[in-house]
Amino acid sequence: MNELLAVAGRFHPLLLHLPIGLIAALAALEFLGALRRTPPPLTVIATLATLTQLAAAAAIASGLLLEQEGGYPEALADRHRNFALGFFAVCVVIGRLAKHEQRRGQLRAAIAVALALIAVAGHLGGSITHGDDFLFAPLERRAPPVDRLVEAPAATAPSNPVAEPRAAELDASSEVEYAAAPASQPPATTLSTFDEHIAPFFAQNCTACHGESKRKGRLTMHTREGLERGGASGPAFVAGNAGASLLVERMRLPLDDEEHMPPADKPQPSAAQIAMIEAWIAAGAPFEGRIELPVAPAVSAPTAQVESARVEFAPSQRDGSSAAASNSAPPAAALEALRERLAHVQSVAQDDPLLWIDFAAPAADIDDAQARALLEPLLEHVAELSLARTKVTDAIGELVARMPRLRRLDLRATAVTDASLAALAGAAELRELVLAQTAVSDAGVEALSKLAKLERVVLWSTRISASGAQALAASRPGLALELGDAPAAAALESESEVKFTSDAPLPGAGALPAALAPVNSVCPVSGSPVNPKYAVVFEARVIGFCCPNCPKEFWADPKAFAEKLK
């Protein structure tokens, strides 16, 4: 395809909004005109109709060019194109009806039809770029039942840790999905390395956005052909060279980089899983046969049950902790439940799969029971937890104490007391504790001193007295205490007093020779300060005035101003 035509096609996302806005303007004018019983002039309607036709033609032309690049679901693309062409045809009819006042009713009916067609075309366009469930997906989401989260059923290991194949009849020219065989097939040892390990990884982490129904960046990863073809940014991988492969590069980007994949709000693959993909690519990215992988975690495709794929996590490198990370991935259902409640959840770092969970958004609605239901399935995976400003009480202490890898805990502005601190003795890895704006008092100092790995504690606006803080500092010399009592900063320098005076010359008045300096400082005519720019010589003296008009009045009768010049 010609490069210039390809560029023109990529203007489609911009151009498609023009006919939408114009047809909406037409509808608004006719609707308001009908309400007020004063229809807008047909000349205005006809002009808008012509502009709508031109905009629709441009949008359709760019869309047809964009479609030629390929990578879009064929059925959806066909329907989207047909509805768009139907919209253009109705726009042509609107242009003709707008020339006749007696056809006003038909004109309004045609505008209504155009609105319906553009709505359907827009929905299909969204489905092409974001997936079939884009529009109504939020209505279909349901949080898992609380009892299911409190005690997740034991996951029964499937006999084959790969996804079920999609039932479909494919002809010889179709793309063949690489989904592995069902459980009734032979043991996993007879499968290729790709089917056993790589395909399930893609199914769990990638194909939701790069699959059959959603093809972001025109990349599909649910078929071998799609992986080999790549997307808008180029090939997904370079066989034999993992370092030059876009797939690996995107996974290795910092989590806050907008091009990092999977997106930051999605579950992240572990370092071991990324290493597995790198090893597969370095071995030539074979789709057949078996190869030796340095790490071969079994990844299961999502099922209806609350179960997690068994994967190997790298030990945390964030703070030098020697504790090994959990041997299982966080349950997908538990993570989805947190997101449904608008809680923030992500890995604490790219090389650290443990979780940072923050309830800042739903804080006003989170109490002990809800926090317990949401966190119970994730106890082994939490490294940083913020319950600030939630409604939790001392009852949460027991749950937090059962988080063996918890490193940071924020209980600011909650109802916790000293009783919670005693329960925190079980949080052996706790490094940072925020207790600001709580009822913690001197009675909790001893419990704080017993947290062996605690490095920093925030205690401002609590009931801990100065003596209690001193006792805590004495018992734990290396502990950083933040009490909100830092001394006020001393001023290093200040400006001298500013004084205002009228002694300075007026703007634009330069220095004059002494012989030309006016003998007076006040204009004899107006009484205003003298501007040396306006001066005359009278009786061998230089007389100054405030403006060019005053000398005229002075020359008319100099003796009248003689007294003012003495």
N, C-alpha and C positions, 0 to 999 in steps of 0.2 A: 504493500500500500504506500502511495506517495506520502512523504514526510509532511508536506504542507497540508495535505488533506487530513492526515492524522491529527495535526495540531488543530485544524478547524473543527474536527469532531470533538475535541476535548473542551471546546467552548460550550458544549451542550448543557452542563450543569448551570452555567450562567444564563444562557439564552432561554432555557425552559421556564424561568420565572417571569419573563416579560409577558407572554400571553396570559398567564395566570392572573397577574395584576391588572391587565387591561380588561379582561372579561369580568373580573370582580368589580372594576370601576363601572363598566356598563351596567352590570346588575344593580349596583348601588344607586346609580342615577335613575334608572327606571323604577326601582322600588320606592325611592323617596318621591319621585314624581307621581307615582300612583297614590302614595299616602297624602300628598298635598294637593292632588288633583290638578297639578300644573306640570305636565310632562316636559322633560327637557327638550330643547330644540333638536330636530332631526339632524341638523348640520353637525351638532356636537356628537350625537350618537353615530352618525355615518363616519365621522373622522376617527372616533375610537374604534369602530368596527374595522376600518381599513388598517389602522395600526395593529389591531389584534391579528388580522390575517397575515400581515408581514412578519410579525413576531412569531406566530405559529409556524409559518413556513421556514423561518430561520432555525427555530428550535428543532423542527422535524428533520431538516436537512443535516444539521450537525449531529442529531441523534442517529441518522442512518449511517453517517460516516463513522461515528463512534462504534456502532454495532459491527462494522466490518473488521474491527480489530479482534473480535472474538472474545471468548472467555466469559460470556454471559449465558444464563440458563435459556435455552432456545425457546421453550414454550412460553415462559414469562416475557421474553423479549418480543416474540410474535404478537402476543396479546397487547403489550404496551404500545407497540407500533400501530396496531390496528385501531386502538382507541384514540391514539393521537391523530391519526389520519381522519377518523370520524369527527374529532373535535375541529379539525381544520375545515372539513366540509360544512359543518354547521356554521362556522365563522363566515364562510362565503355566503351562506343563506342569510345570515344576519346582516351582512353588508347590503344585500339586495332589498331586504325588508325595510332597512333603515331609510330608504328613499321614498316611502309611501306612508303618510300619516294614517290612512285608513287600515293599515296592516299592523297597527301598534300592538294589538293583542297577540298576533302571530310572532311579532318580534320578541315580546317578552317570553313567550313559550320557547322560542329558539334559544334565548339566553339561558333559560333554566336547563334546557337539554345540554347546552355547552358546559354549564357548571358541573352537571352530573358526569359528563364524559371526562372533563379535566380532573375531577376528583378520582375517578377510577384509574385513569392513566397515571396520576400521581401516586396512587397506592401501588400500582404495579411497578412503577419506577423505584419506589422505596423497597419493594420486595426483591427487586433485582440486585440492588446494592447492599441491602441489609438483611435479606432473608425473608422467607414466606411469613414468618410470625412477627415481623417488625411492628406492625400497627397495633395488633391486639395482644402481643406478648405480655404487657403489664397486667392485663385483665386476667390472664390465665395463671399468673404466678400465685402460688399459695405457700405460706410458710409451713414447714413440717410440724405436725402435732407436738405439743410440749412433752408429752410422755415418751414420744419417740426420741426426743433429744436427750431427755434425762437418762434413759437407759437404752442405748443403741443396741439392737440385736446383734448377736455374734454373727460375723460374716462367714458364710460357708465358702471355703475356697473352691472356685470352679475347677473342673477337671482340665479346662483349657483357658488360660488367662487372656483371651482375645475376644474381640467383638463378634457378635452374630452377623452373618452376611445379610445384606439387603436382598430381599426376594425380588428379583426382576429378571425379565427375559431380555437379553442383550444380543443384538446381531453382531456380525463379525466386525463392523466398522465402529461399534460403540466403545466408549471408554470402559474398561473393566475395573470395577472396584477391587481394591486389594484386601478387603475385609477378610479376616482369617476364618478358618473353618469352624463350624459349630462343635459343641461338646461331643457329638456322636462320632467325630472323626478320630483318627489315631492319636496317640499322646503327642504332646508338644514337641518332643524330640524329633519327630518326623517332619515338622514344619520348617520352613526356611527361617533364618534369623530375622529377616524383615517381617515375616508374618507373625513371628512369636513375640518380638520386642519392639520393632520400629513402628509398624502399623498401629498397634494399640496406643503407643505414645502419641502419634499424630491424631488418632481418634479422640483421645482424652484432652489434648491441649490445643489442637489446631483446627480441626474440621468444622467446629461450630461456626467459625467465621470464614473458613476457606474450604467449603465443602460443596455439596450438590445444590443446596438451596441458598447459600450465601457465599459470594465469591469476592470478598474484599480484595482490592488491588488486582482483580482478575486472576487471582491465584487459587487453584483448587488442589487440595492435598488428600482427597479421598480416593484418588485413582493414581495409578502409576503414570499414566499419560499426563495428568495434571502436574504431578511433581516434576516430571522431566521437562515439561513445557515452561514452567515458571509463570511469573506474573508480570505486572506492569513495570516492576523495578528490575526485572531480569531473571535469570535462572535461580531457582531456590537453592541449588547446591552445585558445586563443581566436584565431580567424582574424582577422588584421590587427593583432594586439597580442601580440608575442613576449614583452614584459616581463610581461604578466599570465598567461602560459601556464605551467601546472604542469610541463609537459615540460621547458621551458628552465630553470625555477627549480630543479628537482631536479638537473639537470646542472651548474648553476652553484654549487651548495652546496659548502662545503669538503669535501675528501675524507674527513675523519674524522667528518662528520655522518652519523648513522645513516639519514637520509632521502636522502642523496646517491645518485644513479643515474648509471651502473650502480654496483653495490656496489663497495666499495674493492678487493675481491679479484678483480675482473674487469678485463679490459683497458679502458682509459679512452679515450673519443673525444678527438681533438685539439681545440684551440681553433678551428681552421679548420672542423672538422666541426660544432662547436656553432654557429658563426657561420652556416654553411650552413643549419642547421635554423631558426635565428632569421630568416634572410632568407626562407625558404619560408613561415613562419608570417606574417611581416610583409606578404608579398605576397598574403595571403588564404588560405594553405594549399590551393592548388589541386591537385586530383588529376588533372586533365586539362590538356593544353596545355603550353606551355613558357614559362618565365620566366627572367629573367636573375639568376644568383646571383653574389655577389661572390667566392665560392670554390666550386668545383665539383669536389672530389676524387672520383675514381671509387672506389667501395667494392664489393668483390667479396664475395659470400656465401662462407662457408667451403667448401673442397673437400677431397677426400681427400689432396691433395698438400700438401707443406709450402710454402705460398706466402702472401704477404701482400698485402693490398690497398694500392694506391698512394694515399697521402694526403699532404696538405701540413701539416707541423707548424709551429707558431709558434716563433720563436727563443726560447731559454731566457731567462726573466726572473729566475731565482733569484739569480744572482750577477753579472748584467751581462755575461755571456759574449757575445762577438761572434760566436762560431761558430754557423753555422746548423745547425739540427737535421736529422736524417736525413729524406730524402724518402720513406721507406717506414715503414709500421707494423711493430712487432716481430712476427716470425712467431708465429702463434697456437700452433703445435705446440711451439715452444721455450718459450713461457710456460707452457703446460700441463705440459711436462716438468719445469720448475722446481717447479711446485705439487705435482706427483706426488711429488717428492722432499722435500716439506714446506719448501722454501725460500720465504722471503717475497719477493714481487715486487709492486711498484706504481709508479705515476708519482710522481716526487719532489714534484710540486705540481700543482694543478689547471691552472695555465697553463704547465706544463712537462711535456711528454710523455715525457721521458727517464726511465730506470728506476732505482729503488733496489732492489737485490737483496741479501738478507741470508741467509747459510747458518747462522744460529745454531741452528735446530732440528736439522738433520741433520749438524752439524759433525763429529761423531765418525766419520762414514762417508764424508766427502768428501775425496778425494785429488786429485792433479794430473790424472789421466786423467778422472775424473768431472767435475771443475770445468771442464776444457777442453771436454768433450762438451756440457755444459749451457750454457756461456757462448759458445762459438764462433759460434752463429747470431745472437748479440745484441751483438756487439762495438760496432756503431755506435750502440747505444741505451742503453748503461750510463753513468749519471752518478755513482752512489754504489754501492760494492761492499764488502761485509763478508765476509771469509773467516776471521774470528777463530776460533781454536781448531780449525780444520780441519787436515787432514793434508797440506796443500800444502807444497811446498818451493820452492827457487829456480827450479824449472822453470816455475813459474807466472808469473814475471816477464815472459817474452817475450809471453805471452798478454795480460797486463794492459797492456803497452806498446802494444798494437795497439787500445786503446780510446781513440779520439780525443777523446771527450767526458767522460772520467772525471774527476770533480772531488774525490771523496773515496774513500780506500782504507783499509780496516782489515785489517791482517795480524797483529793481536795474538795472542800465544801460538801462533804457527806456527813451522815449522822454517826460515823464510827467514833468509838471511845477507846479508852485504855484496854478494854476487853479484847478488841481486835488485835492489838499488838501482841498479846500473849499467844494468840492463835498463830501469828505469823512466824513463830519459831520454826515451823516446818518448812518455810520457804528458804531453803539452804543457799540458793544461788542469788538471793535478792541483793542488788547493788545500790539501787536508788529508791527512795520512798518519799512520796509527797503527801504530807498530812496538814497542809495549810488550811486555815479556816475550819478546823474540826475541834471537838471537845477533848482532844488528847491533853493530859495533864502530867504533873510530875510523877504520878503513880505509874506512868508507862515508860519512864526513863530506863528502868532496869531491863524491861523487855527489849527496848531498842538496843541497849548495850550488848545484848546476847546474840544479835544478828551478826554472825561472824564476818560475813562478806560485805556488809553494808558500808558503802563508801560516801554516800551523800544523803542527807535527810533535810527536808524543807519543813520548818515548824513555825513560820510566821502566822500571826493571828490565831495561835492556839492558847491553851491554859498552862503551858509550861513556863515556869517562872525563871528569872535570871539564875537563881541558885540551882534549879533543876537542869538548866542548860549547861551550867558550869560542871555539875556532877557528871553529865553525859560526856562532855568534852574531856573530863579527867579520866573517865573509864575507857574512852576510845580516842586516844590522841590523834589518830589519823583520820577520824571521821569529819567530813565537811558539814558544818551546821549552817543553815540559812534561817536566821531568826527575824529578818526584816528590820534589824537595828543598826544597819551600817551608818556611820557618822555622816553628817552632811558634808558635801564637798566644799573646801575652802576656795574662795576666789583668788586666783593667781594674779589677776591684773584687772584694773577697771579704768574707764575713761575719766578724764578730768571733767569738771563741771562745764557745761556748754553755756556760753554767754552770748547774747545777741546785742548788737550795737548798730547804729546808723552811721558810724564813722567811715565805713568803707565807701569807695566811690560807686556811683550808680553803674549798672551794667552798661558796657559799651564806652564808658568814659575813661580814656587813657590818661596817663600822667602828663601834666602840662609844665612847660618851663615856668619858673618862678615869676618871670616878668609878665606872663600871660594869665596868671592865676587870678580869678575874680577876687575883688576886695570884700565881697559879701558872700555869705553862706546861705542866705535866705532870699528868695526872689522878691524884689520890691513891689511887684505887681500882685502876685498871688499869695505870697507868704509860704510857698512850698520850698523844699530844698533845691539848691541850685544845681543845674546840670552844666558843667563847664563847656559843654558843646555849644550852648546858646549864650554867647557873650558879645557885648559891644564895648567900644571905647568912648567914654564920656568924660570930658574935662580931664584928660590924661589919666583916667582911671579905667580899669577893666571891670565892667558891671556884668554880673552873671544873672541868668534867668532860668526858669524851670522848663520852658518850652519855646517853640518858635513864634508863638502868638504874643507872648508878653513883651518882647522888644518893640513891637509895633505900638502897643498901648503906651509904653514908656516914652517913645519918641514924640508921641502926640503932645505930651506935657511933662517934660523931665522935672520941672520944678515941683510938680505935685508929689514926686517920690523922693525929693531931696532929703526929707527928714529920715526916711527909712534907710538911707545910705550913709548916715553919719556913724 
